[in-house]
Amino acid sequence: MARKRRQTEIFSMSFLDCMCCGFGAVILFFMIINSHVNATTENDNSELMAETNRLEIEVLEGRKNLALARNTKQKLQVEKEDAESKIAQIIALIKELQAELDKYDDDTLAKIERVEKLQSDIKSLTEEVQRLMAVKAEQDGAGQNIREFRGDGDRQYLTGLQLGGERTLILVDRSASMLSDTLINVIRRRNLPESEQLKSRKWRQVIATVNWITTQLDEEDQYQVYMFNNTAEPVIRGTEGVWLTADDGAQLNEAVRVLRRTPPKNGTNMHSAFEVISSLSPRPDNVILLVDGMPTMEAETTDKTVVGPQERLNIFYRATRAIPSGVPINIMLFPMEGDLQAPISYWSLAISTRGSFLTVSRDWP
């Protein structure tokens, strides 16, 4: 029997061919993916490298700043040590100067007390001489005192200060500027204890001047002593508006003792000082003003910490309006360094009121 012949197919694909095609497709797929992965990895690495470089730069900059900071710290430490050394030297010098100043103040205080005693003796001798001269004048009808000048009042020949009159008002400036002739020493002494402030040369000179003025009063004269800074008050408490009699020596001594126990402080209110003139009845016929500079305030309190020269001058002119007419103002100026307007202003006030003006030297009286 004849066998059937297989039909021959024109196209046929074996299993191995299919497998090869499949593997080829897989390999092509992985090659495509791998190329994208490499590109992504390269991009990521570049960003990381840029960030790494930036951080390295910051680290280097930080180390540089740290080194500069350490150098600066060492330099400041050296400067601090030098400053502390200089401060220690200055403090030692201040203590040495303070010790010398205290010694000088003590010596000066003893000298002033001796001078005051001598002045008291001179007063007694002067009174005796005057008594003898009066007796001589009665005997020979001559002999006028050559140290007196008779005019509107009794003018002391040696000083030119106008004294005399039935009622004499003494106004004493006790503001903080009376602690010294210079501003820097005023600030320094203002912070010292009161016991040290009372030893100030300028303030002791003011007290000695008041003591000298009171020795020039006659027994029948009336007087009053007021001290002023931001306010004005009588030296002897309880005598506001009352005239005192010069024949009471104990009362005169008490006035000087009160001033010795009163330290200068606060600002200068010249308006309150001039108001005292009008508050006394009858009014004084002679006013002696002891002052060292232009006023700094025109009320008991003020919120100003700095007062310029022109403003001080304006305050002074407004204060002079409180002076009654016909009352001579005799001024004893204890000059203050840098207060250039004070001499001419007080001189003008003395001239306009028919008073006298005296600039006190450091060794007077």
MARMAR-122152 format. One record per atom (N, C-alpha, C, O): residue in one letter; y, x, z. Coordinates in steps of 0.05 Angstrom, whole numbers, plus 5000, padded with zeros to 4 digits. Layout:
BEGIN
aYXZ;...
This chain:
BEGIN
m497750175000;m500050005000;m502450185000;m502650385014;a504050104984;a506450284981;a508350245005;a508850015012;r509650485017;r511550465040;r514250405030;r515150485008;k515750245049;k518450185042;k520250435047;k520050565067;r521750485030;r523550715032;r526150635047;r527250415043;r526850815065;r529350765081;r531750775062;r532050935044;q533550595070;q536050605054;q537850825064;q538150855088;t538950965046;t540751195053;t543551085057;t544750965039;e544751145082;e547551055087;e549551275079;e549051515083;i551551195068;i553551385059;i555051515082;i555651755081;f555751365102;f557251475126;f555651415150;f554651195155;s555451635167;s554051605192;s555151805212;s555952025204;m555251745239;m556351915260;m554351935282;m553451735293;s553652185288;s551652225308;s552952215336;s555352225339;f551252205356;f552252195384;f553652445391;f555652435406;l552852665382;l554152925388;l556952935377;l558753045389;d557252815353;d559952805342;d561852645360;d564152715364;c560852425370;c562452255388;c563252405413;c565552385422;m561352555423;m561952705448;m564052915443;m565852965459;c563753045421;c565753255414;c568553145411;c570553255420;c568652915398;c571252785394;c572452705421;c574852745426;g570752605438;g571752525465;g572852755481;g574952745492;f571152975481;f572153215496;f574653325484;f576453415498;g574853315458;g577253415446;g579753255454;g581853355459;a579252985455;a581552815464;a582352875492;a584752885499;v580352925509;v580952985538;v582453245540;v584453265554;i581553445525;i582953705526;i585853685516;i587653795528;l586253525494;l588953485484;l590653345505;l593053415508;f589553155519;f590953005540;f591853195562;f594153185571;f590053365571;f590753555593;f592853755584;f594553835600;m592753835559;m594754025549;m597553905549;m599454025556;i597653655541;i600253515542;i601253485570;i603653545575;i599553405589;i600353375617;i601253645628;i603253655643;n599853855622;n600354115633;n603154225624;n604554355639;s603754165600;s606454255590;s608754115605;s610754245612;h608353855611;h610353715627;h610453815656;h612553835668;v608153885667;v608053985694;v609454245696;v610954295715;n609054425677;n610454685677;n613454655675;n614954795689;a614354475658;a617254425656;a618454325682;a620654415690;t616954135695;t618054025720;t618054245742;t619954255758;t615854405742;t615754615762;t617954825759;t619054915779;e618554895734;e620755085729;e623454975738;e625055115750;n623954715733;n626454585742;n626654595773;n628754655784;d624354525786;d624454525816;d624954805827;d626354835846;n623655005815;n624055275825;n626955365822;n627955505840;s628255295800;s631055385797;s632855265818;s634655395828;e632555015825;e634154885845;e633655015873;e635455055888;l631055075878;l630455195904;l631655475905;l632655555926;m631555625883;m632755885884;m635755875888;m636856045902;a637055685875;a639955655879;a640555595908;a642455705919;e639055415921;e639455345949;e638955585967;e640355635986;t636855735959;t636155975975;t638456185974;t639156295994;n639456225950;n641656415947;n644156325962;n645556485974;r644756065962;r647055955977;r646756006007;r648656086021;l644255956017;l643755996045;l644056286053;l645056356074;e643056466035;e643256756041;e646156836042;e646956996059;i647856726024;i650656796024;i651956696050;i653556836062;e651256456059;e652356346084;e651456516108;e653056566126;v648956616107;v648056786129;v649557046130;v650457136151;l650057166106;l651557406105;l654457366115;l655557536129;e655657136106;e658357076115;e658457036145;e660357126159;g656456896156;g656256856185;g656057116200;g657357156221;r654357306190;r654157566203;r656857716202;r657557856221;k658257686180;k660857826177;k662757706198;k664157856211;n662857436200;n664757316219;n663957386247;n665657426264;l661357406253;l660357476279;l661257756287;l662157806309;a661057936267;a662058216272;a665058226277;a665958366295;l666558066262;l669458056266;l670057936293;l671858036307;a668557726301;a669057606327;a668457796350;a669957806370;r666357956347;r665658146368;r667858366370;r668658446391;n668858456347;n670958656347;n673558536360;n674858676376;t674158286353;t676558156364;t676258126394;t678158166409;k673858046403;k673358016432;k673658276446;k674858286468;q672658486435;q672958746448;q675958826449;q676858936469;k677358776427;k680258846427;k681758676448;k683358786463;l681158416450;l682458246470;l681758336498;l683458326516;q679258416502;q678458516528;q680058756537;q680858786560;v680458946517;v682059186523;v684959106530;v686159206549;e686058916513;e688758836519;e688958696546;e690958726560;k686958536553;k686958396579;k686958596601;k688458566621;e685358806599;e685259006620;e687859156622;e688859216644;d689159216599;d691759346599;d693859166613;d695459256629;a693758906606;a695658716617;a695258686648;a697258686663;e692758676656;e692258656685;e693258906699;e694258896722;s692959136687;s693859386699;s696959386701;s698059456722;k698259296680;k701159276681;k702159076701;k704059126715;i700758846703;i701458646722;i701258756751;i702958706768;a699058896756;a698759016782;a700959216789;a701959226811;q701759366768;q703959556773;q706559406778;q708159486796;i707059196763;i709559036767;i709558906794;i711658916808;i707358796803;i707158666829;i707758876851;i709158826870;a706559116848;a707059326868;a710059396868;a711159436890;l711259416844;l714059476843;l715759256856;l717759316870;i715059006851;i716558786862;i716358796893;i718358756907;k713958846903;k713658866932;k715459096944;k716659066965;e715459316929;e717059536938;e720059466938;e721459536957;l720959346916;l723759256914;l724459046935;l726559056946;q722558866940;q723058656960;q723358786988;q725058697004;a721658986994;a721859117020;a724559257022;a725859247043;e725459387000;e728059517001;e730359317004;e732259357018;l730059086990;l732058876991;l732258767019;l734358717030;d729858717032;d729858607059;d731258797078;d732758717096;k730659057075;k731959257092;k734959257087;k736559277106;y735759247062;y738559237056;y739958987067;y742159007078;d738558757064;d739658507075;d740058527105;d742058437116;d738058637119;d738258657148;d740558837156;d742058777174;d740759067141;d742959247148;d745659117142;d747559147158;t745858967119;t748358837112;t749058617133;t751358587140;l747058467142;l747558257161;l748658377187;l750458267199;a747458607196;a748558737220;a751358827216;a753058807234;k751958937192;k754659017186;k756658787186;k758858807196;i755758557175;i757558327174;i758158227202;i760358157209;e756058227219;e756558147247;e758458327261;e760158237276;r758258587256;r760158777268;r762958727257;r764858747272;v763058677230;v765658627219;v766958377230;v769358367236;e765258167234;e766357917246;e767357967274;e769457857283;k765958137289;k766858197316;k769558347315;k771358297331;l769658537296;l772158687293;l774458497284;l776758527293;q773758307267;q775858117259;q776857947282;q779157887285;s774957877300;s775757727324;s777557897341;s779557797352;d776858157344;d778558327360;d781358367346;d783358367360;i781258387320;i783758417305;i785558167309;i787958187312;k784257927309;k785757687313;k787057687341;k789457607343;s785557767361;s786757777388;s789057977389;s791157917401;l788658207376;l790858407376;l793258307360;l795558357367;t792658167338;t794858057322;t796457857337;t798957857336;e795057687352;e796457487368;e798257617389;e800457527394;e797157827401;e798757977420;e801258107408;e803458097419;v800858227384;v803058347370;v805158137363;v807558177366;q804257897353;q806157687347;q807657597371;q810057537370;r806257577394;r807657497418;r809857697426;r812057627434;l809057957424;l811058167431;l813358167411;l815658217419;m812758117385;m814858117366;m816757877371;m819157897367;a815557647379;a817257417385;a819057477409;a821457397409;v818057617429;v819657697452;v821957877443;v824257857451;k821158067425;k823158257415;k825258117399;k827658177401;a824357917383;a826257767367;a828257607384;a830557587377;e827257497406;e829057357424;e831057547437;e833357477443;q830157797441;q831957987454;q834158097436;q836458117445;d833458157412;d835458277395;d836358097372;d837958177355;g835157857370;g836057667349;g835257747322;g836557657302;a833257917319;a832358017292;a829358047293;a828057987312;g828358147270;g825458217269;g823857997256;g822357857270;q824157957231;q822457757216;q819857887208;q819858127200;n817657737208;n814957847201;n814957907172;n815157727155;i814658167164;i814658237136;i812158157121;i812158177097;r810058077135;r807557997122;r807457707115;r805357597108;e809657557118;e809757277112;e811757227090;e813757367087;f811157017075;f813056927054;f813556627058;f811656467056;r816056557064;r816656277069;r817456137044;r819356217030;g815955937037;g816555777014;g815655497019;g816355377039;d814055387000;d812955117004;d810855127027;d810254917038;g809955357034;g807955387056;g808055667065;g809855817058;d806155747081;d805956027091;d804056177073;d801656117072;r805056377058;r803456527039;r802856797052;r804656947059;q800156857055;q799357117066;q800057337047;q799357337023;y801557537056;y802557757039;y800257917027;y800457997004;l798057957042;l795958137032;l794158007011;l793058146994;t793957747012;t792057606994;t793357436973;t792257396952;g795657326979;g796957136961;g795856856964;g796556676949;l794056816984;l792856556988;l794756387004;l795856477025;q795256146995;q797155967008;q795855827032;q793955677028;l796855897055;l795855767080;l798055617093;l800355597083;g797455507116;g799555347130;g799155047125;g797254967113;g801054897135;g800854607132;g799754487158;g798454627173;e800154237162;e799254107186;e796354027184;e794854027205;r795353967160;r792553877157;r791354037133;r792154007110;t789354207140;t788054377120;t785154287116;t783654267135;l784454237091;l781754157084;l780454397070;l781454497050;i778154487081;i776654707069;i774154587056;i772454467069;l773854627030;l771554527014;l769854767006;l770754946993;v767354767015;v765554997011;v763254906993;v761754726998;d763055046970;d760855006951;d758355126962;d758155366967;r756254956966;r753655056976;r751454986956;r749154936964;s752154996930;s750054956910;s748355206907;s748955406919;a746155176892;a744155396890;a745355646878;a744355866883;s747455626862;s748655856850;s749956046870;s750556276864;m750455946895;m751556116915;m749556316926;m750156476944;l747056316916;l745056516925;l745456786913;l744556986924;s746856806890;s747257066877;s749357046856;s750256826849;d750257286846;d752257296825;d751057266798;d752557216778;t748357296795;t747057286769;t745057056769;t743856986789;l744656946745;l742956716742;l740056786748;l738656626761;i739157016740;i736257086744;i735657126774;i733557056783;n737657236789;n737257266817;n737456996832;n736156956853;v739056816821;v739156546833;v736456416831;v735456296850;i735256436807;i732556316803;i730556446821;i728756306833;r730656706824;r728756846841;r729056776870;r727056716884;r731556776880;r731956726909;r731656436916;r731156366939;r731956256895;r731655976900;r728755906908;r728355706922;n726856066900;n724056016907;n723156156932;n720756136940;l724956306945;l724256436970;l724456246994;l725756036991;p723356307017;p723656147041;p726656127048;p728256297041;e727355917064;e730155877071;e731156107088;e733556177086;s729456227104;s730356457120;s731256687103;s733156827110;e730056727080;e730856937061;e733356847045;e734957017039;q733556597039;q735856497025;q738456537042;q740556597031;l738156497068;l740556527085;l741456817086;l743756867095;k739857007078;k740657287078;k742057367052;k742857597049;s742357187034;s743657247008;s746457357013;s748057247028;r747057577000;r749657707004;r752057526997;r753957507012;k751757386975;k753957216966;k754456986986;k756756926992;w752356856996;w752656637014;w753856737041;w755456597053;r752956967050;r754157077075;r757057147071;r758657127090;q757857237047;q760657287041;q762257037042;q764557037052;v761156817032;v762556557033;v762956477062;v765156387070;i760956507079;i761156437107;i763256607121;i764856507137;a763156867115;a765157047127;a768056967119;a769956997134;t768356877094;t770956787084;t771856547099;t774256527107;v770056347104;v770756107119;v771556197148;v773556087159;n770156387159;n770756477186;n773556607186;n775056567205;w774256757165;w776856877163;w779056667161;w781156687173;i778556467145;i780556257141;i781156107167;i783456057174;t779056057182;t779455907208;t780956077228;t782355967245;t780856347226;t782356507244;t785356507238;t786956597254;q786056407214;q788856397206;q790256137215;q792656107211;l788755947226;l789855687234;l791355717261;l790455867279;d793555577263;d794955567289;d793655357307;d792255177298;e794255377332;e792955197351;e793654907347;e792054727352;e796154857337;e797054577333;e796154467306;e796654227301;d794954637289;d794154537263;d791654367265;d790054387283;q791354187245;q788954027242;q787454127217;q788554227198;y784854097219;y783154197197;y780654027194;y779953867212;q779254067172;q776653947167;q775154127148;q776354227129;v772554167152;v770954327134;v768754157123;v767054047137;y768654137096;y766553987082;y765054187065;y766154367053;m762354147063;m760754297044;m759654097023;m759153867029;f759254196999;f758454016977;f756554156959;f756854396954;n754554006948;n752954086925;n752653846907;n754553786892;n750453696908;n750353446893;n751753226908;n752453016897;t752153256935;t753653076952;t755553246969;t755253486971;a757453106982;a759353247000;a758953127028;a758652887031;e759053307048;e758753217076;e760253417094;e760453647087;p761153317117;p762553497136;p760553697148;p758253637152;v761553937153;v759854147165;v758954057193;v756654097201;i760853947208;i760153837235;i759453547232;i761153387225;r756953477237;r756053197233;r757653007251;r758353067273;g758052767240;g759352557256;g762452567255;g763752417269;t763552757238;t766452777237;t767552687210;t769652767202;e766052517196;e766952417170;e769652277173;e770052097189;g771652367156;g774252237156;g775952297180;g777952167184;v775152487197;v776552537222;v777752817221;v776353007212;w780252847228;w781453107230;w780853247256;w780853117277;l780153507255;l779553657279;l781953837286;l783553907269;t782153907312;t784454067321;t783554357324;t781454417335;a785254547315;a784554827314;a784554957341;a783555177345;d785654817362;d785654937389;d782954927402;d782555047423;d781054787390;d778254777401;d776655007388;d775454967367;g776655237401;g775255467390;g772255427388;g770955527370;a771055277407;a768255227406;a767455067382;a765355117370;q769154887374;q768554717351;q768754887325;q767154847306;l770655067324;l770955247301;l768455427299;l767455477277;n767555537321;n765255707321;n762755547312;n761055657299;e762555297321;e760255127313;e760255087283;e758055077271;a762555047271;a762655007242;a761655247227;a760155217208;v762355487236;v761355727224;v758355757228;v756955847210;r757455687252;r754555707258;r752955517241;r750755587232;v753955277236;v752455087219;v752255197191;v750055167178;l754355307180;l754155427153;l752155647152;l750755677132;r751955807174;r750056027174;r747155927173;r745356067164;r746755687183;r744055567184;r743455397160;r741255277158;t745355367142;t745055187119;t744655347093;t746455487085;p742355327080;p741855477055;p743055327031;p743055087030;p744055477012;p745055356987;p742755236971;p740555346970;k743255006958;k741154876941;k742454666924;k744754586929;n740954566903;n741754356885;n744054436867;n744954666867;g745054236852;g747154286833;g749954256845;g750254216869;t752054266827;t754754256836;t756053996826;t756453956802;n756753816845;n758053566839;n760953586849;n761553526872;m762753676832;m765553716839;m766953456844;m768953446859;h766053246832;h767252986835;h767052896865;h768952786876;s764752936877;s764352856905;s766153016923;s767052926944;a766653276916;a768353446932;a771253346931;a772553336952;f772253286908;f775053196905;f775452926917;f777652856925;e773352756918;e773652496930;e774152506960;e775352326972;v773252736973;v773752767001;v776752777007;v777652677028;i778352876989;i781252896993;i782452626998;i784052587016;s781652426981;s782652156984;s781452007008;s782651817018;s779052097017;s777751957039;s778952007066;s778551857085;l780452237068;l781752307094;l784452167097;l785952137078;s784952067122;s787451937127;s788552047154;s787252027174;p791052157153;p792752197129;p791552417111;p789852567120;r792552417087;r791452617068;r792152897075;r794152947089;p790553097067;p791253377073;p793653467058;p794253377036;d795153647070;d797453767056;d796754047046;d798454187035;n794254127049;n793354387038;n790254377035;n788854297054;v789254447012;v786454447006;v785654726998;v786854846980;i783554837011;i782455097003;i779655056992;i777854967007;l779255116967;l776655066954;l775255336949;l776255516936;l772855366961;l771155596957;l768955526937;l767255356944;v769055646913;v767255556892;v766555806875;v767956006876;d764355786859;d763556006843;d763255946813;d762856136798;g763555696805;g763255646777;g763755346770;g764655196788;m763355276745;m763855006736;m761754816746;m759454906751;p762354566749;p760354366759;p758154316738;p758554366715;t755854226748;t753554166731;t752853876731;t751053796716;m754053716748;m753453436750;m755853276760;m757653396773;e755953016756;e758152856765;e757152606781;e758652416784;a754652616789;a753452416806;a751452546825;a750852786821;e750452396844;e748652516863;e746052606850;e744852796859;t745152456829;t742752526815;t743252536785;t745152416776;t741652686771;t741852696742;t739152756730;t737452876742;d738752656705;d736152706691;d736352936671;d734452986656;k738653066671;k738953286652;k738053546665;k738653606688;t736453706649;t735553956659;t737254186649;t737254406662;v738754146627;v740454356617;v743254236611;v743354026598;v745354366621;v748054266617;v749654496603;v749954706614;g750654446579;g751954646563;g754754706574;g755854546590;p756054926565;p758754996574;p760854786569;p762454726586;q760854666545;q762854466538;q762454216556;q764454096564;e759954136561;e759553906577;e760353956606;e761453786619;r759954206616;r760754276643;r763854266645;r764954176665;l765154356624;l768054346623;l769054056624;l771053996638;n767853886609;n768553596609;n768153476636;n769753316645;i765853536649;i765353436676;i767553526695;i768453376712;f768353776692;f770453886710;f773053736706;f774353656726;y773953686682;y776453546677;y776353256687;y778253156698;r774053126684;r773752856695;r773852856725;r774952666737;a772853066738;a772853076767;a775653116778;a776253016799;t777353266763;t780053326773;t781753066774;t783853066787;r780952856760;r782452606761;r782352476789;r784052306795;a780352556805;a780152446832;a782052576852;a782252486875;i783452786844;i785252926862;i787852776864;i789152716844;p788752696888;p791252556891;p793652736884;p793452986886;s795752626874;s798152786867;s799452886892;s799452766913;g800753126889;g802253236911;g800553396930;g801653496950;v797953436925;v796253596943;v795653866930;v794353866909;p796554086941;p796054346929;p793154426933;p791954396955;i791954526911;i789154626912;i789154926910;i789855036889;n788455056932;n788255346933;n785355426929;n783555346943;i784855596909;i782055646900;i781355936905;i782856116898;m779055976918;m777856236922;m775356236905;m773356106912;l775356386883;l773156386864;l771356626869;l772256856869;f768756576873;f766756786876;f765356806849;f763456646844;p766056986832;p765356976803;p762256966799;p760757106813;m761456806779;m758656786771;m758356906744;m759956846726;e756357076740;e755957216715;e755457006692;e753756836695;g756957036670;g756456866647;g758156616647;g758256486626;d759356546669;d760956296671;d763856366663;d765556396680;l764356396637;l766956496627;l769156286629;l771556366630;q768556036631;q770555826631;q771655786659;q773855656662;a770255876680;a771055816707;a773755936715;a775455786725;p774256196710;p776856306719;p779256166708;p781156096723;i779356126682;i781755996669;i781955706678;i784255606681;s779755566681;s779855286688;s780855246717;s782555076722;y779855406735;y780755386763;y783555496766;y785155386783;w784255696751;w787055796752;w788955576743;w791055536755;s788255446721;s789955226711;s790155006731;s792354886735;l787954936745;l788054726766;l789954816789;l791554656798;a789755066797;a791555166819;a794455146811;a796155066826;i795055226786;i797855226777;i798854936775;i801154886783;s797254756764;s798154486760;s798554336786;s800154146787;t797254416808;t797554286834;t799354446853;t799654376876;r800654656843;r802454826859;r800954966881;r801955006903;g798455036875;g796855186894;g796755476886;g798355576871;s794655616896;s794355906890;s791455946881;s789655786887;f791056176867;f788456236856;f787756526864;f789356706860;l785356566875;l784456836883;l781556876874;l779856716880;t781057096860;t778357176853;t777357366875;t778557576879;v775257296888;v774257446911;v772557686902;v770657646886;s773157926911;s771558156905;s769058166923;s768958016943;r767158336916;r764658346931;r764958446959;r763258386976;d767058596965;d767358716992;d769558577008;d770658687027;w770258327001;w772258177015;w771057947030;w769157827020;p771857867054;p774257977069;p773458227085;p775158347098;
